[in-house]
Amino acid sequence: MRAVVQRVRRATVSVDGEIHGQIGPGMLLFVGVAGGDGPGDVEYIAGKTRDLRIFPDADGRMNRSVAESGGSVLVVSQFTLQGDCRKGRRPSFDLAAPGPVARALYDDVVRALKESGLEVRTGVFQAHMDVELVNDGPVTLLLDSRKEF
């Protein structure tokens, strides 16, 4: 499972012109599920997201988690994170999990974040979404449960 974490001042996801999820300060989390992913990958991504110390403390150092900063999380499914661009000019998505498997694991990430006490909003799985954000910093990090990067 791969994820892109962005520290944001605000973020919104819309489908067909209707806002589906919106947050103020916090994290925008894009999640891409690979074939073979399971509960351990969910635990890794949710745990890292919850505990990453990327928010400033009183001295301005990145030393606080999203929970400690009072922020929210907007979680958006993004199968293209599993795209392989090493050959040719068109990405291969062979590594992405099939829709029903990916949805279940994406839902598990959302559930784990909510159960940890975070305020969580979501996009719409498999929908064409418009995502708007104001990246704070900018701070953008990559997570990979298989630790391939």
Backbone hydrogen bonds, N-H to C=O, Kabsch-Sander energy under -0.5 kcal/mol:
donor,donor_aa,acceptor,acceptor_aa,energy
2,R,32,G,-2.7
3,A,143,L,-2.4
4,V,30,F,-1.9
5,V,141,L,-2.9
6,Q,28,L,-2.3
7,R,139,V,-2.1
8,V,26,G,-2.8
9,R,134,V,-3.0
10,R,134,V,-0.7
11,A,23,I,-1.9
12,T,132,E,-2.8
13,V,21,G,-2.9
14,S,130,D,-2.7
15,V,18,E,-2.5
18,E,15,V,-2.0
20,H,13,V,-3.1
21,G,13,V,-1.8
23,I,11,A,-2.7
26,G,8,V,-2.2
27,M,72,S,-2.7
28,L,6,Q,-2.7
29,L,27,M,-0.6
29,L,74,L,-3.3
30,F,4,V,-2.5
30,F,28,L,-0.6
31,V,76,V,-2.5
32,G,2,R,-3.0
35,G,95,L,-2.6
37,D,34,A,-1.9
41,D,38,G,-0.8
42,V,38,G,-1.8
43,E,39,P,-2.6
44,Y,40,G,-2.0
45,I,41,D,-2.5
46,A,42,V,-2.8
47,G,43,E,-2.4
48,K,44,Y,-2.7
49,T,45,I,-2.4
50,R,46,A,-2.5
51,D,47,G,-2.2
52,L,48,K,-2.0
54,I,52,L,-1.3
54,I,64,R,-0.8
55,F,64,R,-2.5
57,D,61,R,-2.1
60,G,57,D,-2.1
63,N,55,F,-2.2
63,N,61,R,-1.2
64,R,55,F,-2.2
67,A,50,R,-0.6
69,S,65,S,-1.6
70,G,67,A,-1.2
71,G,66,V,-2.5
72,S,25,P,-1.7
73,V,119,E,-2.4
74,L,27,M,-2.8
75,V,73,V,-0.6
75,V,121,R,-2.8
76,V,29,L,-2.9
78,Q,31,V,-3.4
81,L,78,Q,-1.9
82,Q,79,F,-2.3
83,G,80,T,-1.8
84,D,92,S,-2.6
85,C,83,G,-0.6
92,S,84,D,-2.1
96,A,93,F,-1.3
97,A,33,V,-2.4
101,V,98,P,-0.5
102,A,98,P,-2.9
103,R,99,G,-2.9
104,A,100,P,-1.7
105,L,101,V,-2.0
106,Y,102,A,-2.8
107,D,103,R,-2.9
108,D,104,A,-1.7
109,V,105,L,-1.9
110,V,106,Y,-2.2
111,R,107,D,-2.7
112,A,108,D,-2.6
113,L,109,V,-2.2
114,K,110,V,-2.3
115,E,111,R,-2.9
116,S,112,A,-1.0
117,G,114,K,-2.0
118,L,113,L,-1.6
119,E,71,G,-0.5
120,V,118,L,-0.6
121,R,73,V,-2.7
123,G,75,V,-1.9
125,F,123,G,-0.5
127,A,124,V,-2.0
129,M,127,A,-0.7
130,D,14,S,-2.6
131,V,129,M,-0.6
132,E,12,T,-2.9
132,E,130,D,-0.5
134,V,10,R,-2.3
135,N,133,L,-0.6
136,D,7,R,-3.3
137,G,135,N,-0.8
139,V,7,R,-0.5
141,L,5,V,-2.8
143,L,3,A,-3.1
145,S,1,M,-3.0
147,K,144,D,-1.8
